[in-house]
Amino acid sequence: MWGLTINDKHTFDDFGLCCLSCTLDSPEPRLYTIDIPGADGVLDATAARGRVTYKNRTLTAEFD
Protein backbone atom coordinates (compact mmCIF):
# COMPACT_ATOMS: atom_id res chain seq x y z
CA MET A 1 0.00 0.00 0.00
CA TRP A 2 1.27 3.46 -0.75
CA GLY A 3 0.11 6.97 -0.15
CA LEU A 4 1.10 10.60 -0.28
CA THR A 5 2.48 12.83 2.45
CA ILE A 6 0.78 16.23 2.55
CA ASN A 7 2.34 18.56 5.11
CA ASP A 8 2.76 16.19 8.08
CA LYS A 9 -0.11 13.79 7.26
CA HIS A 10 0.22 10.55 5.26
CA THR A 11 -2.88 9.56 3.30
CA PHE A 12 -2.56 5.83 4.09
CA ASP A 13 -1.01 5.85 7.57
CA ASP A 14 -3.24 8.61 8.96
CA PHE A 15 -6.47 8.21 6.96
CA GLY A 16 -6.39 4.64 5.56
CA LEU A 17 -6.55 5.92 1.97
CA CYS A 18 -4.60 3.84 -0.55
CA CYS A 19 -3.42 5.84 -3.56
CA LEU A 20 -4.47 4.14 -6.81
CA SER A 21 -3.03 6.67 -9.25
CA CYS A 22 -1.19 9.96 -9.14
CA THR A 23 -0.34 12.51 -11.85
CA LEU A 24 1.71 15.67 -11.51
CA ASP A 25 1.69 18.36 -14.20
CA SER A 26 5.01 19.48 -15.65
CA PRO A 27 6.41 22.64 -14.09
CA GLU A 28 5.96 25.87 -16.04
CA PRO A 29 8.75 28.44 -15.66
CA ARG A 30 8.02 31.99 -14.52
CA LEU A 31 9.14 34.12 -17.44
CA TYR A 32 10.85 37.45 -16.90
CA THR A 33 10.70 39.46 -20.12
CA ILE A 34 11.70 43.01 -20.93
CA ASP A 35 9.99 44.97 -23.69
CA ILE A 36 12.57 47.05 -25.57
CA PRO A 37 11.00 50.14 -27.20
CA GLY A 38 11.66 50.20 -30.94
CA ALA A 39 12.77 46.53 -31.07
CA ASP A 40 10.86 43.56 -32.41
CA GLY A 41 9.62 41.26 -29.66
CA VAL A 42 10.86 41.10 -26.08
CA LEU A 43 14.12 40.20 -24.34
CA ASP A 44 13.91 36.99 -22.30
CA ALA A 45 15.89 37.56 -19.09
CA THR A 46 14.52 34.54 -17.20
CA ALA A 47 17.86 32.74 -16.76
CA ALA A 48 19.77 36.00 -16.19
CA ARG A 49 18.28 36.29 -12.69
CA GLY A 50 20.53 33.47 -11.43
CA ARG A 51 18.11 30.55 -11.52
CA VAL A 52 14.80 29.75 -13.14
CA THR A 53 11.79 29.67 -10.80
CA TYR A 54 8.55 27.83 -11.54
CA LYS A 55 4.81 28.39 -11.11
CA ASN A 56 2.66 26.16 -8.88
CA ARG A 57 1.58 22.88 -10.44
CA THR A 58 -1.39 20.58 -9.96
CA LEU A 59 -1.26 17.12 -8.36
CA THR A 60 -4.21 14.83 -9.07
CA ALA A 61 -4.62 11.62 -7.10
CA GLU A 62 -7.24 8.86 -6.92
CA PHE A 63 -7.73 6.97 -3.65
CA ASP A 64 -9.50 3.79 -2.54
N, C-alpha and C positions, 0 to 999 in steps of 0.2 A: 504494500500500500504506500502511496506517496501523496504528498500534499504540498502546499505553498506556505511560506512564512510571510505574513503581512504584519509589519511592525514587530511586535513580540509575540504574536499568536500564530500557531501552526494549524492549518485547516483540518488536518487529520488528527493530530494529537489532542488539540483543544476542543474541536467541534465534531469529530468523527466523520468528516467529509473527505471521501476519497476522490482525488482529482483524476478524471477520465481523460481530459484533453486540455491543452494549454497552448495558446498562440500569443505571440508578442510581436507587435508591429515593428518594422525597421525604424531606427532613429532618423529624424529629419534635422539636418543642421540649422542652426540659427544663422541666417545670412546677415552680414554687415556690408552694405553697399553704399557707395558715395556717388551722387549724381554730379558730374562735372559739367558746368555750363558751357555750351558750345561744342561739346563732344557727343559722339554717337554712343548711346548706351550708358552703362554705369560701371564704376570701378568696383570689383569684388575684393574687399579687404578682410574677408572672414578669417583667413589663416594668418594674416598680419598681426592679429591681436595676441598671438602667442600660442593659443590652442583653440580648436573648434569646439563650441558648445552646442548642445542639442536640445530640441524641444521635448516636452513630455510625450510619452507614447502610451498606447493602450494595450493592456493585458486582458485577454478574454480566456476564461476558464470554465469548464463544465465539471460539475461534481455529482457524485452518487451518494 
